[in-house]
Amino acid sequence: MPSKPPAVVATPDSDVLDAVFQALADPVRREILTRLNSEELLVSELAAPFKISLQAVSKHIQVLVRAGLVSQERSGRVSRCRLDAGPLYDAAVWINQYSHYWQEQFNTLAAWLGEIDDQNGSK
């Protein structure tokens, strides 16, 4: 029997979700977010491990800024970046709407494996 879907949750703005998922689609941007998860970093510090130009990293950071995932604070020529995880929460809420589907799939698999186990035990 299918499980009852969860109560309807306020859906985040579609434009926000589009920007977040676009930002998360690139491995460089995901790595930038991972690095910012533990501390604020200068753009030059963020760029250091990548084998791309500082300008390319800056463009990736701008995508993250437009998605609301990163904020920048400038002081002269120096720019410090900070993670703003709020939009990630919105994306997680949206994704979580489908958790009942996956739980149902796991329950079906567990029942099927139980039947196989019962059949093997009766032989």
Secondary structure, 3 states (H helix, E strand, C coil): CCCCCCCCCCCCCHHHHHHHHHHHCCHHHHHHHHHHCCCCEEHHHHHCCCCCCHHHHHHHHHHHHHCCCEEEEEECCEEEEEECCHHHHHHHHHHHCCHHHHHHHHHHHHHHHHHHHHHHHCC
